Every structure is written in structure tokens, then in C-alpha cells.
Amino acid sequence: MTVDPMQPPSVPDRQPSRGGAGPLIAAAVGGLVLGAAGVGVAWALGDSGGGPLDAGGGAEADARDACEVLARFDEERFFDEDDAGRIASYRFGLVVGLAESAAVGDTEYEPLADAMRTAQARIANVGDLDGEAGQALADAREFCDGR
């Protein structure tokens, strides 16, 4: 068999890997949620202007603020890639951080923190707000409505 030096070598056809975008989307959403939670906590802890996130308010104030922000959280926009989606993401992170802070300060607020933890975990694992994540948000809202 002779090789023609003018002919490029043949390369076997290979199909690109089709592992699916699911794991990549879940990882991106998880990073977004965790990042939003970190920004929310930093925002809450960094506010010393005596506003609604007054650092001297304690667990009750953190729970109240979590509920107020949760009331403004628009889950329909959470996955949007525009300013409204970013706002929804930051609000979600802030609610998670404030709920956790409230629960650390007083175990009475553990159901709120637990519901938000569940929502956060389900969003990170599944990548949507349906099913368990949606139910967890409903549980958090029910807790807030009972206050």
C-alpha cells in the first residue's frame, strides 16, 4: 500500500459525546444559588444603616426580613437571564441567608430555614422550582403567613 504525500491522512469519524446538558445546567444553577446566598448574607450582615436589615434586630428581625423578601421573590423569573432573573436570584439567596441566621438565633425559626434549605438543595440538584422545591417555598410562605 502506497501513501500519497499530497493526500491528508484520514481521521476516523467520531461522534461528539452526548452526556447531556442536565449535569452542566444543574451545576450552573447550583453555583448561582450558592453565590446568591453568599451575596444575600453579605448584604444582610453588611447593612448597618439602621434600615430593615438592622444588625441589632436579632432572630426575630431576621425572620421578619426573610419573610418580607420572600413575599417579593418572583419564582417565575428565577431562571431568566436578565435583570429580573438576577433580582429573583439575589432575593432567593437573601431569604436563605436570613432564614438560616434566624434559626441560629432562635430554633423557633428552624422550619423556615429548613424549608429554604430544601428549596435551595432541590434547585441545585434538579434545576427547577417544581416538585419539592415548589413545595418547600410554599411551606416557607405558609410559615411566614402564620407570623
N, C-alpha and C positions, 0 to 999 in steps of 0.2 A: 504494500500500500504506500503510495507516494503522497507527500503532503505538498499542497500548493502554497508557496510562501505568500502569495498575493491574497489568499483567502483567509479571513479571520477565523480563529478557532471557534468551533461550535460550543455553545453553552447549553447544558440541559435545561429544559423548561421547568421552572419551579413556580408553584403557586404560592402567593403570599400567605402567611399564617392568618388564619381566621379564628383567633381565640375569642373574638367578640369584644365589643366596646364596653360591656357591662362592668367588668372589674375596673377599667380605667375611669368610667363615669362615677362609680361608687367611691373610688379613691379621691377623685377631684371634689366630689360633694363632701366627703368626709373632711378633707382638708379645708374646704370652705367653711364648713360648720364649726370645726375646731378653731379656725382662725377668727371667725366671727365671735365665737365665745370669748376668745382671748381679748379681742378688741373691746367687746362689751364689758368684760370685767375691768380692764384697764380704764375704760371710760368711767365706769361707776366708781372705782376707787380713786380716780384722779380728780373727780369733781369736788372742789372744796368751796364752791361759791354759795353754799347755803341753799341751793335750789332743791328740787325734788330728790336728788341723789345725795343729800347731805350725809357726810360720813358719820355724823354723830347720831343718826337715826336708829341704829340697831337693826335687829332681825325683823321687827315689825315693819319698819320703813322699807327694808329691802324687799320683803314680801309684797308690800303695797305697790312699790315701784315696779316689781316684776309683773304684777297683775295689770298695772296701767300700761306698761309697754306691750304685754301680751294682747291687750284689747286693741292695740294699734297695729299688731302684726298681721300682715296680709299674706296668708299662705298661698293664695292664688298667684302671687308674684314672686314667690321664693326662688324659683328656678329660672326666672327671667334674667337675661344677660344685659340689663340696662340699669339705670339709676334706681328704679323702683325695686328691682330684684336685689340690688346691693343693700338698699334700705331694709328690705324684709330680712335679709340675711343678718345684718347687724342687729336688728331688733331681736331676732331669734337668739343670737348669741348673748345679747344683753339679758334677756329673760332667763336663759340657762344660768348665767353667772350670778344674777341677783337671787334666783331661787336657791342656788347652792349656798350662797352667803347667808341667806335667811335660815336655811336648815342647819347650818353650822352654828348659828347664833341661838336657835331655838328649835328643838325637834318637832314642835308643832307644825313647822313648815316643811317637814320631810316629804309629805305626799306631793306637794308642789314640785320640789326638787326631783323626786323620783319620776314623776310624770314627764318633766322636761328632759331628764336623763334618758328615759325610754324613747322619747321623740327624737332626741339627738342621735342615739345609737341606731335607731331604725332608719333614719335618713341616711346616716353614714353607710349602713350595711345594704340597704335596699335601693336608696336613691330616689325615693318619692315620699309623699306625705299621705299616702293611702294606708289602709290597714291599721297596723299597730301604732304607727306614728300619728296618724289622724286621731285615733282613739286616745292616745296619750295627750295630745293637745286638747281634746275635748275634756279629758279628766282635769288637766291643769286649769282650763277655763271654768269648769264646774267648781273646783276648789276656790278659785278667785271669786266666783259669784256668791259663794257661801260666806264670804267675809264681809 
